Amino acid sequence: MLKNWFRKIALNKNLRGEDYRVLLFLLSNTDSETIEISQSLIAKNLEFKQSRVSRALKNLSEQKIISKIIIAEKLIGYRFLISESN
């Protein structure tokens, strides 16, 4: 299943370099299918403007690679959509 997910990402022509960098940062900071992290922390670590991180996360979400985790109307992290890949 994980190989299929990585293949889906590698073949996705709608992803940009910053999308890949944000995704790799998320993956490198978790041992599960979810990660609790703020956009500002991602931006700080990658030395990106927060708007670039926001755009990358939006694109990753639109491409169904990640989804937002929202609790009590507050964004707290992201879930990798590994099990939903074909």
Salt bridges, closest charged atoms under 4 A:
GLU18 OE2 - ARG16 NH2 3.54
GLU18 OE1 - ARG52 NE 2.94
GLU18 OE2 - ARG55 NE 3.21
ASP19 OD1 - ARG16 NH2 3.02
GLU62 OE2 - LYS58 NZ 3.86
GLU84 OE2 - ARG79 NH2 3.24
